Amino acid sequence: MSADPDPVRARIAEGAFLLLDKPRGPSSHQVTAWARDLLGVPIAGHAGTLDPNVSGLLWVGVGPALKLLPLVLEFPKRYVGVVMFHSRVPVRDLERAIEEFTGPVFQTPPVRSAVKRERRIRTIHRLRLVESDGPRALLDVVADSGTYVRTLAVDLGEALGVGAHLEELRRVATGPFDEGSVVTMTGLADAVEAHRAGDPGPLLAALHPIREVWQEFPAIVLKEAAASAVAHGAGLASGGIVRVGRTFSRGSHVVLVSGAGELIATGVARYDAREVTKVPHGWVVEGTRVFVDPARFPALWQRAGRPATPDGPAPAS
């Protein structure tokens, strides 16, 4: 924990997220740069890029929270968008098409997207018609991260044989976090000014601690020696586990925490939750990203007569 008497600086030092209400016009990169400058931090990063003409919830991380941005990308996203069909579409036909596009779909990113244009599968968890006046339809979409709603609109138009494009789009939620948690750029600027005037409350309310994110993922509680080894860069062996939280599958992101509930690292599970404590040899979690200062953790595996290997600490157990 930081000893900084300023609670805002202490929050940033521990890692924090802003849930910004990105306006239409600027890029996600520009909005992130504005937030960085307002907070007076050397670096900030965002997760889940929004096109310049798309508004809504944009995650911005500062301090150690930057390492958690890949986990934010695991959350499904919710959007509300207006699709303009190039001819009037009967509601019955539109609802039938919507049913066909709910579930796994193939998508190719738009030409102007920031990623390589390769066809991939994304899951549309929910696609609901809110209202329609014939050529326009207001849709409520919950989909995997990386789903292109602009592509979805075009594909709907092609399926209906009339053509379509996305007229307006807003991201209203990411996983369990929704518009009720966002702060506008003006609100952030006001909170910074209040902090300078001696009131840290508004800025602390805008800076969400990293626990709010990592507690949404399955947790593995570590023995003391295992927590120490992981803090020094080791993977995790099954013998280092005290208990497993909620269920998870192989390939899932998991968080590794101490017995006191402190986040030590994140990683990717090599086995599902039922198997992870029964594996006799090798790592059960790999690709770890450490969140603590290793100097705070004594090399307990060396005290136990298990010296570090040439590649790092011995397996954590």
GIZIHU-V647179 format. One record per helix or strand of 2 or more residues. SS is the DSSP state (~ for helix, > for strand). FROM is the first residue (numbers start at 1). TO is the last residue. Records with the same first field share a line. If there is no record, write none. Layout:
BEGIN
SS = FROM-TO ; FROM-TO
END
This chain:
BEGIN
~ = 7-14 ; 28-39 ; 63-72 ; 91-100 ; 149-160 ; 179-181 ; 185-196 ; 201-206 ; 211-214 ; 224-231 ; 238-240 ; 294-296 ; 300-303
> = 16-22 ; 44-47 ; 55-62 ; 77-85 ; 103-107 ; 120-132 ; 136-143 ; 164-174 ; 177-178 ; 208-209 ; 219-222 ; 236-237 ; 241-244 ; 253-257 ; 263-269 ; 283-290
END
